[in-house]
């Protein structure tokens, strides 16, 4: 099993949206490395930390819960929709540029684990999200880091 962290702006799609929807295609990712992680490395059943970025005072940046990969990679349909902000003019039916996987809700934490808490924790040093300038919306997470977050910090 692999472990991941995905980012979403809470105002765009939050952990509460995923809880309500139960499952969603993780569309709109427009970074080649993040796409490659979803297309080439994510497997059905992999566990995922759900991170809210561009926080607000009510919903600060942080990890809000756990999701799981619920599908094999498939074409991100938003790339073909001319009305969608994620439309990709170079994409053609049958030759997609962007891929995604479906994410399913697992659980929401009682309290978010904010970025400052993550950065201060010696046990979480080396996580991609702690690196200055790290902007990828999909990153791998070690099993050790995933378990520390879900079993120690989230309780």
N, C-alpha and C positions, 0 to 999 in steps of 0.2 A: 504494500500500500504506500502511496505517496501522500504528502500533506502540502497544502497550499494556503496562500493568503490572496484574497481578491478584494479589490477596492471598489467602492461605489459612493458617489455623493449621496448623502442621506436625502437630499431634496429631489434627487433623480430616481433612485430605487434603494429603499432601505431594507433592513432585516425584517421590519414589520410588513413590508410589501411581500417579501418572500414567504413569510409565515402565512400571510393571507392567501397567496397564490399557490403555495405548496411546492411549485416547481416553475422554473422559467428558463428560457434560452438566455445565455449570458452574452447578449449582443452588444455591439457598439465599441468593442475593443479595437483600437486602431493603432496598435504598436506591434511591429513584426515579432519582437521577442515574446511579448505576452501572447500573441496569436500562436506562435510556435509551441509555447508551453501547453496551451489548450489543445492544439491539433496533434502534437507529437507525443506528449508526455502524460497528460491527464488520462486516468482510467476510471471507468464506472466504479463507484464505491469509494474513491479517494475522498478524504475529509478536507474541509476548507474552512479557514478562518474568514469571517465576514467583517471587513473593515470599512467604517464610514470615514471618508475623506472630506476635505473642505467643510469642516465642522462649523457648528453654530454654538452659541452659549447653551442652547437647549440640548443639542446633539453634538458634543465635541468629538474631534477625531478620536478614533479608537476601534478596538475589536468588540463587536456587539454579539457575536454568536458563531454558530457552526452550521455549515451547509455541507452537502456532499455532491460529488459529480454524479449526475443521473442519466447521462447519455454518452454515446460515442461522439466524437467531433462531427460536425455537419456545417454546411454553409450558413453563414450569418445572413439571414434574409434581409436585414436592414440595408445591406450594401446594394441591393437591387431596387430599393424603393426611392424613387426620385423625390418624394415628399419628406423623407426621413433625413435628419441632420447627419446621419452616418452613411448616406448614400456614397457609393464609390463609382464614379463614372467609368473607370477602366474595367470594372467587373462585368462579366457577361454570364448569362445562364449557361451552366455546364462548365464554366471556367471561373469559379469564384476566387477572389483574392483573400477574403476574410473568412475565418472559421470560428465556431463557438462550440460550447458544450452546454447542456442543460444543468442547472443547479437546483437541488431540492433542499428544502428547509430541514434542519435537524433540531437545533435548539437556540434559544436566545438566552444570553447571560443575564443574571440578576442585575448586574451593573457593567458598564463598558470598561474595558481595559484601555486606558488612554495612552497616547503615544509617549508622554513623559514617563509614565510608569514602566512602559516597555524599555525605553532608553536607559532608565536608571537601574534596571535589573541586570545584575551580572550574569544570571542564568540565561538571559536572552541576547547576550552580546553575539554579534555576528549575523543577526537576522537582517535580511535585506532592507526591511522597512526602517531600521535604525541608521542606515547609511545616509549621510547628507547628500541631498540631490536625487535620492532614489524616487523615481516617479512611476515605475512599472505598476500596472493595475493588476497583474497576475504574477505572483512570485512563489517559488518553492519554499517550503518551511521544513526544517528537520523534525524528525519524530520527537526528539528531545524537547525542542522548543514548543511544538504543538502540545505535548503532554503537560509541560509546565504551565502553559497558558490555560488549558482546559481543566487541569486537575488541581492546580494551586491557586493561580490568580483569579479564576472565574468562580471560585467557591467562597 
